[in-house]
Amino acid sequence: MEKYNKFLRNITELIEKGLFTSRDLKKEVENALKFKVENIANRLNLVTREEFEVQKKRIEKLQKNLIKLKTKKGNSRINKKIRKVKKL
């Protein structure tokens, strides 16, 4: 809270002296907010939409391959059973 009050006092002094305009204040606030958002996003290990879409496509491809492999494995078991029955 003390940092916040000190920050406001400094800005007030600069505005009173005419060294700091409302545009400058707007830019400073925007930059501070952007920095905070980026900082939070980095701590959460978020990914971009592009990275997410790439991973999603890779997972879908792997799922299709897994289904194919399971189908082949199932077919080979059936074929083995059919061969055993034919031998009898």
Steps between C-alpha positions, in 0.01 A plus 500: 500500500789732579648445153165583344468824699856600416432431132188718505684782679776493239253510213305782664819705540597446137154600377502812718838601360370447147760236427247223471188516282190283506626327185822412677300370794285287269809351335662428835189327632462296179864393513476406865187292437653327198806414704286357781289292259811362328656424836192308616475314168864396524453367852199295386701347213228586249548422131399693193197402293735390221695267732174361634368426150824324402484278808132429439573381144786281621278337763224437245752335267635283783146397596427392142824299489414335831157399373660351187750305710229370731294394198797319346577329829136394536497369144817300554346334807189412302712363216697282745177360642368430150821313411469290815140413415593408141774266626245311703 
